[in-house]
Structures are given as structure tokens and as C-alpha cells.
Amino acid sequence: MERTAHSHRTFVQERSARRRVTGYSPSLLATGIGYFLIFYIYSALGLTITSFYPAIRVSYFLYFLLATLPFLLAVNRSTIEVFRDHWPVILMFSLYFVYISIQFALFDISDVQIVRETYVEKGQFITALLVSLVAFELSFGFRKILGALYIVTVLSCLINVVEFFRPGLLIIHLSSVPGRAAGLFQNPNASALFIASAVPLLGARMQGARRFLFYGMTGIATFLTFSRGGWAIWLAAVIITEIGRTDWKHFRLDSRSIGLIAAGGIGAIGLLIAMGPSLSLLISGLGSNLDSNTTARLELLANDTTISRLQIARQGLIAFASAPILGHGIGYTVQWIYGISTHNMFVLMLAEQGLVGFIWLLILLVVWWRYPRPYGWWMAVLFCVSAMTTHNYFDGAAPGVLIALYLAAAHKSLKEQPLGMNAGLPIARVHHGSIPRREGAFR
């Protein structure tokens, strides 16, 4: 009798194991879509497709995403498991979309067309996030996805350098802002955002000199966009990459560590002291490659655009004070009298979605932070830094793909080391105990 019971338990365990393998089996379709998403966002593919419809702000990429998700559900039932593993993020963005849909339907709108485009861009962002998350999770190998990301990031950096110093070598003019490199992104700010945001995912898997060369390459490409927000994101990305690579559990404050900390502090002070002369030398060195706009941007806080953006942010806070609970509704800051948006995601949330939206955003940051470390807090930190200077992080497909990369890397780290076993990156750490059922990513 005991032998029969043991045999039954063994059979049940083997059957469950087979179900788990089948349930999480990779999908060829998901792998193909994963590669397509990476190359669409970072390469000329997206530029080529959207150029056929220059008058339409929201590209037909949205319809591709909407058509793809049912196929993924049909081909691989593990798509449902992906939704379960990432249910807090999916729930948060579902609530956000419901809320802005209510605003779009009920609030007064002065420019219906612009606000409608803004609303559809939010839908494109959320759809891209869902499809990307499924594709990256069910792909054959996440490290191969990161390999594709590395290729297009290096390509983006090279094109930025060529466009700035030798624009005549390019067949077409890419940047929408003269004097600032943008490459295949067309928008210099977008170029800086996505190149810098790839640094932790890619840099953490590199060793020694190769990693610092990668920092230098992405730093130069980001600098040539003359996006001050991009510079801040790149600096933050490098810092959090180095922090994430450190195994703090076994960290010892020995003489070598103290020496490195002291050298870093002295170096930082030296950079601050030398900043003024260095900028003057840089301006004279770049010479004819700079125009009045890019030269002024090197002055940072003394620049007129910086001052005007602070004034616009102040107007956003004034708008929040007049409608503090629910805000003025989606698209308010793209149709108001000041002509440009707030350039600050936190102020935008307060002005358009009020305290309800701002509290939602804070909860979303907590949700990201509670993903396995270091990927979760990497995403949260990068978002906070970029949110200080961006129009709206939740517009279009590109940011959705970027967020999905970090969330998928976090979940993959529970089962494998997505950045490579030799990356020097510590095993993913989670909050509050062991991995719960279904090995979900959220803690």
C-alpha cells in the first residue's frame, strides 16, 4: 500500500513537472516579435514604417500590437501565466487607462483632435508594454534579446556621432532639431533617453575595460544630443549600474574600499572645480559644430530654455491648485495657452490627473521597486530621473518596450541570470521572504 502511494506521488510530481515545462515553453512567434520590437524601437525599421504616414502622429504600429496579442494567446497558453506573474503592473496601468478614459469622455476639451491623439498614444504605450512583456518572457533566450538590444544601441551611438560631426555621410537628415544629434530616433531627447536607459541592462554584463568603454560610447552619443535630461539619465544609469554590480552582502570596508571611495570623492570634487574651464575648452574644441542653441545648452541652469521650463512647471502647479483632486483631464497641458507641456512628469500628473493620478504614480513606483533587485529599483530610479525632464513617459510604444525589458529581466532573474553568469552581478534579491507560487516577479 505504501509503495502504491509512493508511486502515485511520483506520477503526480512528474506530470506537474511536465505541465510546468509545457506551460512555460518558449514560443517561436514570441521570439520573433521580441526581436522585431527591439529593432523597431531602436532602428530604421520604425522610421521607415512611420514615414509612409507622416501626417498621422499615432503610427499603425498600434494596430500591429493589437493584432499580435491574440495570436500570442492562441499559440502559447503561458501568456496567461505572464499576466499572472506581472499582475500588479498590469492592474496599475489598467486602472490608469480606465481613469484617463473617464476623463476623456466626461471632461471639457478645447482641442478634441490633439487630446484624442494623446489618448491613443497612451493606449499604444500600454498595448506595447503588454505585448513586449509577453514576447520577452516567452522568447527562447532573454540574453539573445539583450544581444539585439546591444547591437541597436551601438548602432544608435555610431549614427549619433556621424550625424553630428559628418552629417554629409548620411543619405537623409535624421534629427528634427538642427545642431543636435538624434539618429534614427529623430528626436534628440528620445535618442538620449533610450541610449542611456539601456546602460544598466547592457553595462552590468560587461567586465573591466569593456564596460567603461561602453560607458564612454553611450556617454558621447548622449552628450551629442544636447539633451540635459538625457545627460542626467546617463549619469544616473552609470551610477546605479555600478551600485547594482556590487555585492553589498559581502561588502567589507577595507583599505582598498576606502581608497576607492576617497578617489571617487576627490574625482567628483575635481570635476566640479574644473567644470567651468572644461566647458569653455569643450565649446572652443567643438567649434563650428555648435550653434547658438547647443552652445547655450552647455550653460545648463543659466540657459533661457531651462528658466522657461521652470516657469511652465510653475504654471502646472498653479493648474493643479485649481483642480487638486481629479485634475484638469488628459491632454490639458498639450492644449493650454503656453504652447509646450510641463517637461516634468510629476507636475503633469498633478495638473492633468490631480492627486488621484499622483498617488497612482507613487504606488506604481513602489510596485516597480518591489520587483527583484537590482532590476526593479533600476527601473524606478531611471523613471524618476527621466520624469523630471520628459513631456510624458507614457506616450507611444517605445517607453512600453523599454519598461517591459526591465520587468522581464527582473522576472527572468528568479530562474536564470539574464545578464550572464560572468557578469559580476549578484543574484536577484527580493523583498520579504522566498518566491511565492508561480514564481511571480512581484514581492
C-alpha positions as CSV (number, residue, x, y, z in Angstrom):
1,M,0.0,0.0,0.0
2,E,2.8,2.4,0.9
3,R,4.6,1.5,-2.4
4,T,1.4,2.3,-4.3
5,A,1.1,5.7,-2.6
6,H,4.7,6.5,-3.3
7,S,4.3,5.6,-7.0
8,H,1.2,7.8,-7.2
9,R,3.0,10.7,-5.7
10,T,5.9,10.2,-8.1
11,F,3.5,10.1,-11.1
12,V,1.8,13.3,-9.9
13,Q,5.1,15.1,-9.5
14,E,6.3,14.1,-12.9
15,R,3.0,15.1,-14.5
16,S,3.2,18.5,-12.7
17,A,6.8,19.0,-13.9
18,R,5.7,18.2,-17.5
19,R,2.9,20.7,-17.2
20,R,5.3,23.4,-15.9
21,V,7.7,22.8,-18.8
22,T,4.9,22.9,-21.3
23,G,3.3,25.9,-19.7
24,Y,6.5,27.9,-19.9
25,S,7.6,26.5,-23.2
26,P,9.2,29.3,-25.4
27,S,7.3,30.4,-28.5
28,L,9.0,31.0,-31.9
29,L,6.4,33.7,-32.6
30,A,7.2,35.4,-29.3
31,T,10.9,35.3,-30.0
32,G,10.3,36.8,-33.5
33,I,8.1,39.5,-32.1
34,G,10.7,40.3,-29.3
35,Y,13.4,40.9,-31.9
36,F,11.0,42.9,-34.0
37,L,10.1,45.2,-31.1
38,I,13.7,45.9,-30.3
39,F,14.7,46.7,-33.8
40,Y,11.5,48.7,-34.4
41,I,12.2,50.9,-31.5
42,Y,15.9,51.4,-32.0
43,S,16.5,51.1,-35.7
44,A,15.4,52.5,-39.1
45,L,12.5,50.0,-39.3
46,G,10.3,52.2,-37.2
47,L,11.4,55.3,-39.1
48,T,10.6,53.6,-42.4
49,I,7.2,52.4,-41.4
50,T,6.0,55.6,-39.9
51,S,7.4,57.7,-42.8
52,F,4.7,56.3,-45.0
53,Y,2.1,58.2,-42.9
54,P,3.8,61.5,-41.9
55,A,0.6,63.3,-41.2
56,I,-0.5,60.8,-38.6
57,R,1.0,61.2,-35.1
58,V,-0.1,57.8,-33.9
59,S,1.5,55.1,-36.1
60,Y,-0.1,52.0,-37.4
61,F,2.2,50.1,-35.1
62,L,-0.6,50.2,-32.5
63,Y,-2.8,48.1,-34.8
64,F,0.0,45.6,-35.3
65,L,0.3,45.3,-31.5
66,L,-3.4,44.8,-31.0
67,A,-3.5,42.1,-33.7
68,T,-0.4,40.3,-32.3
69,L,-1.6,39.8,-28.7
70,P,-4.5,37.3,-29.6
71,F,-2.0,35.3,-31.7
72,L,0.3,35.0,-28.7
73,L,-2.6,33.9,-26.5
74,A,-3.6,31.3,-29.0
75,V,-0.1,29.9,-29.7
76,N,1.2,29.8,-26.2
77,R,-1.0,29.4,-23.2
78,S,1.8,30.6,-20.9
79,T,0.8,34.1,-21.9
80,I,-1.8,33.9,-19.1
81,E,1.0,33.0,-16.7
82,V,2.9,36.1,-17.7
83,F,-0.1,38.2,-16.9
84,R,-0.4,36.5,-13.5
85,D,3.3,37.0,-12.8
86,H,3.1,40.7,-13.5
87,W,-0.4,41.3,-12.4
88,P,0.4,44.4,-10.2
89,V,1.9,46.3,-13.1
90,I,-0.9,45.3,-15.5
91,L,-3.5,46.2,-12.8
92,M,-1.9,49.6,-12.3
93,F,-1.9,50.5,-16.0
94,S,-5.4,49.2,-16.4
95,L,-6.6,51.5,-13.7
96,Y,-4.7,54.4,-15.3
97,F,-6.3,53.7,-18.7
98,V,-9.7,53.5,-17.1
99,Y,-9.2,56.8,-15.3
100,I,-8.0,58.7,-18.4
101,S,-10.8,57.2,-20.4
102,I,-13.3,58.6,-17.9
103,Q,-11.6,62.0,-18.2
104,F,-11.6,61.8,-22.0
105,A,-15.3,61.1,-22.0
106,L,-16.5,63.5,-19.4
107,F,-14.1,66.4,-19.1
108,D,-14.3,69.6,-21.3
109,I,-11.9,69.5,-24.2
110,S,-11.0,72.6,-26.2
111,D,-8.9,70.7,-28.9
112,V,-10.5,67.3,-29.4
113,Q,-8.1,66.1,-32.1
114,I,-4.9,66.8,-30.1
115,V,-6.4,65.2,-27.0
116,R,-7.7,62.2,-28.9
117,E,-4.2,61.6,-30.3
118,T,-2.7,61.9,-26.8
119,Y,-5.3,59.4,-25.5
120,V,-4.5,56.9,-28.3
121,E,-0.8,57.3,-27.6
122,K,-1.4,56.2,-24.0
123,G,-3.3,53.2,-25.4
124,Q,-0.3,52.4,-27.7
125,F,2.0,52.6,-24.7
126,I,0.0,50.2,-22.6
127,T,-0.5,47.8,-25.5
128,A,3.2,47.8,-26.3
129,L,4.0,47.1,-22.7
130,L,1.7,44.1,-22.6
131,V,2.9,42.6,-25.9
132,S,6.6,43.3,-25.2
133,L,6.3,41.7,-21.8
134,V,4.7,38.6,-23.2
135,A,7.2,38.4,-26.1
136,F,10.3,38.9,-23.9
137,E,9.1,36.4,-21.2
138,L,8.2,33.6,-23.8
139,S,11.2,34.1,-26.0
140,F,13.8,31.4,-26.5
141,G,16.6,33.3,-24.6
142,F,16.4,36.6,-22.9
143,R,20.2,37.1,-23.2
144,K,19.7,36.9,-27.0
145,I,17.1,39.7,-26.7
146,L,19.7,41.7,-24.8
147,G,22.2,40.9,-27.6
148,A,19.8,42.5,-30.1
149,L,19.5,45.5,-27.7
150,Y,23.3,45.8,-27.6
151,I,23.5,45.8,-31.4
152,V,21.0,48.5,-31.9
153,T,22.4,50.6,-29.0
154,V,25.9,50.6,-30.6
155,L,24.3,51.4,-34.0
156,S,22.4,54.3,-32.4
157,C,25.6,55.7,-30.8
158,L,27.6,55.5,-34.1
159,I,24.9,57.2,-36.1
160,N,24.7,60.0,-33.5
161,V,28.4,60.6,-33.8
162,V,28.3,60.5,-37.6
163,E,25.3,62.8,-37.7
164,F,26.9,65.4,-35.5
165,F,30.4,65.5,-37.0
166,R,29.9,64.3,-40.6
167,P,26.2,64.7,-41.5
168,G,27.0,64.7,-45.2
169,L,27.8,60.9,-44.9
170,L,24.2,60.2,-44.2
171,I,21.7,59.8,-47.0
172,I,18.9,61.7,-45.3
173,H,18.8,64.3,-42.5
174,L,17.6,62.5,-39.4
175,S,17.4,64.9,-36.5
176,S,14.3,67.1,-36.1
177,V,16.4,69.8,-34.3
178,P,19.3,71.3,-36.2
179,G,22.7,71.1,-34.4
180,R,21.6,68.2,-32.1
181,A,22.2,64.5,-32.9
182,A,19.2,62.3,-32.8
183,G,20.0,59.4,-35.2
184,L,17.2,57.0,-36.0
185,F,15.1,58.4,-33.2
186,Q,14.7,61.8,-35.0
187,N,14.1,63.4,-31.6
188,P,17.3,64.2,-29.7
189,N,15.6,63.8,-26.3
190,A,14.2,60.4,-27.2
191,S,17.7,59.4,-28.5
192,A,19.3,60.3,-25.3
193,L,16.6,58.6,-23.2
194,F,16.8,55.2,-24.9
195,I,20.6,55.1,-25.3
196,A,21.1,56.0,-21.6
197,S,18.3,53.7,-20.3
198,A,20.0,50.7,-22.0
199,V,23.2,51.2,-20.0
200,P,22.3,49.2,-16.8
201,L,20.9,46.2,-18.7
202,L,23.9,46.0,-21.0
203,G,26.7,47.5,-18.9
204,A,26.2,45.2,-16.0
205,R,27.0,42.1,-18.0
206,M,30.4,43.6,-19.1
207,Q,33.7,43.3,-17.3
208,G,36.5,45.8,-16.7
209,A,37.7,47.9,-19.6
210,R,34.9,46.8,-21.9
211,R,32.3,48.2,-19.5
212,F,34.0,51.5,-19.2
213,L,34.4,51.7,-23.0
214,F,30.7,51.1,-23.2
215,Y,30.0,53.9,-20.7
216,G,32.2,56.2,-22.8
217,M,30.5,55.3,-26.1
218,T,27.0,55.8,-24.7
219,G,28.1,59.0,-22.9
220,I,29.4,60.6,-26.0
221,A,26.3,59.6,-28.0
222,T,24.1,61.0,-25.3
223,F,26.1,64.2,-24.9
224,L,25.8,64.9,-28.7
225,T,22.1,65.0,-28.4
226,F,22.5,68.1,-26.1
227,S,19.6,66.8,-24.0
228,R,20.2,67.9,-20.5
229,G,17.7,65.4,-19.2
230,G,19.5,62.7,-21.2
231,W,22.8,63.7,-19.6
232,A,21.2,63.3,-16.1
233,I,19.7,59.9,-17.1
234,W,23.1,58.6,-18.4
235,L,24.9,59.7,-15.3
236,A,22.2,58.1,-13.1
237,A,22.4,54.9,-15.3
238,V,26.1,54.6,-14.8
239,I,25.9,55.1,-11.1
240,I,23.1,52.6,-10.5
241,T,24.9,50.1,-12.7
242,E,28.0,50.2,-10.6
243,I,25.8,50.0,-7.4
244,G,23.9,47.1,-8.8
245,R,27.1,45.2,-9.6
246,T,28.3,45.4,-6.0
247,D,27.5,42.5,-3.8
248,W,26.7,44.6,-0.7
249,K,26.0,41.5,1.4
250,H,29.7,40.6,1.3
251,F,31.0,44.1,1.1
252,R,33.8,44.9,3.5
253,L,35.0,48.4,4.3
254,D,38.7,47.5,4.0
255,S,41.6,49.8,2.9
256,R,41.0,49.1,-0.8
257,S,37.3,50.1,-0.5
258,I,38.2,53.2,1.5
259,G,40.8,54.2,-1.1
260,L,38.3,53.7,-4.0
261,I,35.6,55.8,-2.2
262,A,38.2,58.5,-1.4
263,A,39.4,58.6,-5.0
264,G,35.8,58.8,-6.3
265,G,35.1,61.7,-3.9
266,I,38.2,63.6,-4.9
267,G,37.5,63.0,-8.6
268,A,33.9,64.3,-8.2
269,I,35.2,67.5,-6.4
270,G,37.8,67.9,-9.2
271,L,35.2,67.6,-11.9
272,L,33.1,70.3,-10.2
273,I,36.1,72.6,-9.9
274,A,37.1,72.0,-13.5
275,M,33.6,72.3,-14.9
276,G,33.8,75.9,-15.9
277,P,37.2,75.8,-17.7
278,S,36.2,72.4,-19.2
279,L,33.0,73.7,-20.7
280,S,35.0,76.7,-22.2
281,L,37.5,74.2,-23.7
282,L,34.7,72.0,-25.0
283,I,33.0,74.9,-26.7
284,S,36.2,76.0,-28.4
285,G,37.1,72.4,-29.3
286,L,33.7,71.6,-31.0
287,G,33.9,75.0,-32.7
288,S,31.8,75.1,-35.9
289,N,29.8,72.0,-34.9
290,L,27.9,74.1,-32.3
291,D,25.2,76.6,-33.0
292,S,23.7,79.2,-30.6
293,N,21.2,76.6,-29.2
294,T,23.7,73.9,-28.4
295,T,26.2,76.5,-27.0
296,A,23.6,77.9,-24.7
297,R,22.6,74.4,-23.6
298,L,26.1,73.9,-22.2
299,E,25.4,76.7,-19.8
300,L,22.8,74.4,-18.1
301,L,20.9,76.3,-15.4
302,A,21.7,79.7,-16.9
303,N,20.1,78.8,-20.2
304,D,16.8,80.5,-21.2
305,T,15.1,77.3,-22.0
306,T,15.8,76.0,-18.5
307,I,14.3,79.1,-17.0
308,S,11.2,78.9,-19.2
309,R,10.7,75.2,-18.3
310,L,10.8,76.1,-14.7
311,Q,8.2,78.8,-15.3
312,I,6.0,76.3,-17.2
313,A,6.3,73.8,-14.3
314,R,5.1,76.6,-12.0
315,Q,2.1,77.1,-14.2
316,G,1.4,73.4,-14.0
317,L,1.4,73.6,-10.2
318,I,-0.9,76.6,-10.4
319,A,-3.3,74.5,-12.6
320,F,-3.1,71.7,-10.0
321,A,-4.1,74.1,-7.3
322,S,-7.3,75.0,-9.2
323,A,-8.3,71.3,-9.6
324,P,-6.4,69.4,-6.9
325,I,-8.4,66.1,-6.7
326,L,-9.2,65.0,-10.2
327,G,-7.0,67.4,-12.2
328,H,-8.0,69.1,-15.5
329,G,-8.1,65.9,-17.6
330,I,-5.9,64.1,-20.1
331,G,-4.2,66.3,-22.6
332,Y,-4.7,69.5,-20.7
333,T,-1.1,70.6,-20.9
334,V,-0.9,70.0,-24.6
335,Q,-3.8,72.3,-25.4
336,W,-3.2,75.1,-22.9
337,I,-2.1,78.6,-23.8
338,Y,1.6,78.1,-23.0
339,G,2.3,76.1,-26.2
340,I,4.5,73.5,-24.6
341,S,4.0,70.8,-22.0
342,T,5.4,70.8,-18.5
343,H,8.6,68.9,-19.2
344,N,8.0,67.2,-15.8
345,M,6.0,64.0,-15.4
346,F,5.2,64.6,-11.8
347,V,3.9,68.1,-12.4
348,L,2.0,66.8,-15.5
349,M,0.3,64.2,-13.3
350,L,-0.8,66.8,-10.8
351,A,-2.1,69.1,-13.4
352,E,-3.9,66.6,-15.6
353,Q,-4.9,63.8,-13.1
354,G,-4.7,65.6,-9.8
355,L,-3.9,63.9,-6.5
356,V,-5.6,60.7,-7.8
357,G,-3.1,60.4,-10.6
358,F,-0.2,61.4,-8.4
359,I,-0.9,58.8,-5.8
360,W,-1.3,56.3,-8.6
361,L,2.1,57.2,-9.8
362,L,3.7,56.8,-6.4
363,I,2.1,53.4,-6.0
364,L,3.5,52.4,-9.4
365,L,7.0,53.3,-8.3
366,V,6.5,51.1,-5.2
367,V,5.4,48.3,-7.5
368,W,8.5,48.6,-9.6
369,W,10.7,48.9,-6.6
370,R,9.5,45.6,-5.2
371,Y,10.5,43.7,-8.3
372,P,13.6,41.6,-7.8
373,R,16.7,43.7,-7.3
374,P,18.6,45.3,-8.9
375,Y,16.2,45.5,-11.9
376,G,13.2,46.8,-10.1
377,W,14.9,49.7,-8.4
378,W,16.9,50.4,-11.6
379,M,13.6,50.9,-13.4
380,A,12.2,53.1,-10.6
381,V,15.3,55.3,-10.4
382,L,15.6,55.8,-14.2
383,F,11.9,56.7,-14.4
384,C,12.2,59.3,-11.6
385,V,15.3,60.9,-13.2
386,S,13.8,61.0,-16.7
387,A,10.4,62.1,-15.4
388,M,11.9,65.3,-14.2
389,T,12.6,66.4,-17.8
390,T,10.2,64.5,-20.1
391,H,6.9,65.6,-21.6
392,N,5.1,62.3,-20.9
393,Y,6.8,59.0,-20.3
394,F,3.6,57.1,-21.1
395,D,3.3,58.3,-24.8
396,G,3.8,55.9,-27.6
397,A,5.1,52.4,-27.9
398,A,8.8,53.0,-27.2
399,P,8.7,53.5,-23.4
400,G,6.4,50.5,-23.1
401,V,9.1,48.3,-24.7
402,L,11.8,49.8,-22.5
403,I,9.8,49.1,-19.3
404,A,9.0,45.6,-20.4
405,L,12.7,44.9,-20.9
406,Y,13.4,45.7,-17.2
407,L,10.4,43.9,-15.9
408,A,11.2,40.7,-17.9
409,A,14.8,40.9,-16.8
410,A,13.6,41.1,-13.2
411,H,11.4,38.0,-13.5
412,K,14.0,36.1,-15.5
413,S,16.5,36.7,-12.7
414,L,14.4,34.4,-10.4
415,K,15.1,31.4,-12.7
416,E,18.3,32.4,-14.6
417,Q,20.9,35.2,-14.7
418,P,19.7,37.2,-17.7
419,L,22.8,39.3,-17.8
420,G,25.2,36.3,-17.9
421,M,26.7,34.2,-15.2
422,N,30.0,36.0,-15.5
423,A,28.6,39.5,-15.4
424,G,29.6,40.0,-11.8
425,L,26.1,40.9,-11.0
426,P,24.7,39.5,-7.7
427,I,21.8,37.1,-7.8
428,A,18.5,38.9,-7.8
429,R,17.3,39.8,-4.4
430,V,13.7,40.0,-3.4
431,H,11.8,41.6,-0.5
432,H,10.1,39.8,2.3
433,G,10.8,36.1,2.0
434,S,11.0,33.4,-0.6
435,I,9.5,33.1,-4.1
436,P,5.7,32.7,-3.8
437,R,3.6,30.5,-6.0
438,R,4.1,30.6,-9.8
439,E,7.4,32.3,-9.1
440,G,5.8,35.7,-9.8
441,A,8.0,38.7,-10.2
442,F,6.2,40.9,-7.7
443,R,7.1,40.8,-4.0
